[in-house]
Amino acid sequence: MTGDPLTTPWGELAVVPASRDDALAILQLRDDLAAWMCEHRIDQWHPGEMPLAWIEECISQGWIYTVSRDSKVMASVTLTWADPFVWGEESDAAGYIHMLMVDRGYAAHGIGRSLLNWAERQSARAGCHLARLDCVRSNGGLRAYYERAGYRLVGYRDFSTSQSLALGGTAPSDSETALYEKTLSGGCPPVR
């Protein structure tokens, strides 16, 4: 999945599978973004809630991809082919997009949207007809971002703190999650 670079103001940048050596940088990127969210009163992530072991496990599964500039991880996305914790046992072929992250120093240059589009293309190439993602229901800014990218709200799901901890803290604690999906090119809308 590495042959599809992102076009950025800094030229074309490769999207590559994360290596174990990237784990700390990915965790730091997430914690930095979580701190920024807390400073701006955005309910989504909190610093320190994601264990390094969870990042390492996701890397070992081949789910995390990074974009680097000058040997520094500037963006990352996690892409899986199932998400039973958040979405349940779904039969539709879908790519599940998580932890779409861009270093705040590179924000507002379209990197996030480009990386989201990249994940959608990888999902379509893998035979998926849908891309799915989720966020905290009260995060209006992120929800609007996803809706502008063509995602439609398909429902909500509640999570308790114990459920969140069972997955390594990847789901928002004591929050209702908004579930979004997008039909990918050539795909048929799901029958509901």
Secondary structure, DSSP 8 states (H G I E B T S, - for coil): --S--EEETTEEE-EEE--GGGHHHHHHHHHHHHHHHHHTT--S--TT-S-HHHHHHHHHTT-EEEEEETTEEEEEEEEES--HHHH-S--S-EEEEEEEEE-GGGTTSSHHHHHHHHHHHHHHHTT-SEEEEEEETT-HHHHHHHHHTT-EEEEEEEE-HHHHHHTTT-S-TTEEEEEEEEE-TT------
